[in-house]
């Protein structure tokens, strides 16, 4: 894999991290294309299609967490021409508006596209494992 491409993709992942940390919705949405985009989060109602729905989700996340920090770690990047997909681990820590601290350990998969020399997200999916299911088992 071209190391320059990998570094460019990692920079886009860092934009998500920094956007959350700073509570900056514009920075978060700037990492996405403006059309034909989607995201899936961990809550029941967090399937978003279109940049305005994604913007709404980021705004909601930020409003519900006065303090938040997201880390995307151990990225595995797969490159296929101008399309890339990434899988990585995610740690999301923060504090709710009720003052409760939380730590969520999850996984992230994303599809990015390079157009006019710039990588941007087309799709992001976050999931949290069901810790009630033991390792080596698929169902409770």
VOROFI-155449 format. One record per residue: x, y, z of N, C-alpha, C, CB in turn. Coordinates in steps of 0.2 Angstrom, whole numbers, plus 5000, padded with zeros to 4 digits. Glycine has a CB too. Example, Ala and Ser with C-alpha at 12.3 -4.5 7.8 and 13.67 -1.06 7.14 Angstrom:
506649725039506249785039506649845039505749785045/506449895035506849955036506450005039507049975029/
***
This chain:
500449945000500050005000500450065000499550005006/500250114996500650184996500550215003500350224991/501150225006501150255013500850325013501850255016/500950365008500650435008499850425008500850465001/499550375004498850375005498650355012498650314999/498950305015498850285021498850345026499350225024/499350385026499450445030498850495029500050475029/498650505023498050545021497450515024498050555014/497350455024496750425027496750435034496650355025/497350415038497350425045497250495047498050405047/497450545043497250615044496550625045497550665039/496150595040495450605040495150575046495050575034/495350515049495150485055495350535061495550415056/495850565061496050615066495550675066496750635065/495350695060494850745060494150725064494650765052/493950665063493450645067493550645075493250575066/494150625077494350625084494350695086495050595085/494650745082494750815084494050845084495250845080/493650835079493050865079492650855085492650845073/492650785087492250765094492550805100492250695094/493250795100493550825106493450905107494350815106/493450935101493251005101492551025101493651045096/492150975100491450995100491251035093491151025106/491551025088491551065082491151025076492251085080/490551035076490151005071490351015064489351025071/490551075062490851095055491451055054490951165055/491851045059492451005057492350935056492951015063/491850905060491650835059491350825052491150815064/490850875050490550865044490950875038489950905043/491550915039491950935034492350865031492450985036/492350815036492750755034492250705030492950715040/491650735028491150695024491050725017490550685028/490850685012490650715006489950745008490550665001/489750795004489050825005488450795002489150895002/488550734998488050694996488250624996487750724989/487650584996487750514995488250485001488150494989/488050505007488450485013487950455018488750545016/488250415023487850385028488250375034487450325025/487950365040488250345046487750305050488550405050/488050255054487650215058488050215065487550135056/487650235070487950245077487650185081487750305080/487750185088487650135092486950135095488150135098/486550195095485950195098485450175093485750265100/484850155095484250125091484150175085483650115095/484150235086483950285081484450315077483450335084/485050285077485650325074485850295067486250315079/485350285063485550275056485350335052485050215053/485850365049485850435046486050425039486250485050/485650455035485750465027485750535025485250415023/486250555022486350625020486650665025485650655019/487050725023487450765027487050795032487850805023/486450815031486050855036485950815042485450885033/485750745040485550705046486250685050485250635043/486750675046487450665050487550725054487950655045/487550785051487650845055487150845061487450915051/486550835061486050825066486350775072485350805064/486550725069486850675074487450695078487050605071/487950725074488550755078488350805083489050785073/487850855081487650905085487250875092487150955082/486850825091486550795096487050755101486050735094/487550725098488150695102488450745106488650655097/488650805103488950855107488550885112489250905102/487950895111487450925116487350885122486850945113/487450815121487250775126487950755130486950705124/488450775128489150765131489550825132489450705128/489550865138489950925139490650905138489750955145/490850845140491550825139491550765135491950815146/491950755130491950695126492650685123491450695120/492950625122493550615118493450545115494150615123/493650545108493550485104494250475102493150495098/494450405102495150385100494950325095495550365105/495250335089495150275084495850245084494950305077/495950185086496550155086496650085082496650135093/497250075081497450015077497050005070497249945081/497050065066496750055060497050005055496750125057/496649975052496849925046496549965040496549855047/496949975035496750015029496749975023497050085029/496249965019496249925013496049975007495649875013/496549975003496450024997496349994991497150064997/495850014987495649994981495550054976494949944981/496050074973496050134969495850194973495450124963/495250224971495050284974494550274980494750334969/494450204981494050184987494450154992493450134985/494350164999494650135004494150115009495250185007/494250065013493850045019494350035024493449985018/494150055030494550055036494150025042494750125038/494449975046494249955052494649965057494049875051/494449985063494850005069494449995075495050075068/494850005081494450005087494350075089494949975093/493850085093493650155096493550155103492950175092/493750205106493650215113493350285114494350215118/492750285117492350355117492250365125491650355113/492550415127492450425135492150495135493150425138/491850505140491550575141491150585147491050585135/490750635148490250645153489650675150490550705158/489050645153488450665150488150725153487950605152/487650755151487450815153487150805161486850845149/487050745162486850735169487450725174486350665170/488050735171488650725175488950655176488450755182/488650605173488850545173489450525168488350495172/490050505171490550485166490450415163491250475171/490650415157490550345153491150335149489950355149/491250265148491750245143491450195139492450215147/491550195132491250155128491750125123490650185124/491850065123492350025119492049995113492849975123/492250015107491849985102492249975096491250035100/491949975090492349955084492050005078492249885081/492450025074492250065068492450035062492550135069/491950045057492150035050491950095046491849965047/492350105041492150165037492350155029492550225039/492050185025492250185018492350255016491650155013/492950265013493150335011493250335003493750355014/493150385000493350394993493750454992492650404989/494250444987494650504985494450534979495450474985/494250594979494050634973494350704973493250644974/494650724968495050784967495550794972494550844968/495950734973496550734978496350734985496950784976/495750724987495650724994495150664996495250784996/495350635002494950575005494450605009495450525009/493850585008493250595013492850535014492850655010/492450535019492050485021491450485017491850485028/491250425015490550405012490150375017490650365005/490450335021490050295026490450275032489750225023/490150285038490450265045489950225049490650325049/490250165052489750125056490150115062489650055052/489850125068490150115074489650065078490150185079/490050015081489649965085489949945091489649895080/489649925096489849905103489749835104489549955108/490249795105490149725106489649705112490749685108/489249655112488849635117489249595122488249585114/489449625128489849595132489549545137490149645137/488949525136488549475139488749405135487849485139/488949415129489149355125489849335126488949355118/490049275128490749255130491149245123490749195134/491749255124492249245118492149175116492949265120/492149165109492049105106491349085105492349055111/490849125108490149115107489849165102489749105114/489349145098489049195094488349215097488949165087/488049185101487349195103487349185111486849155100/486949225115486849215122486649145124486449275125/
***
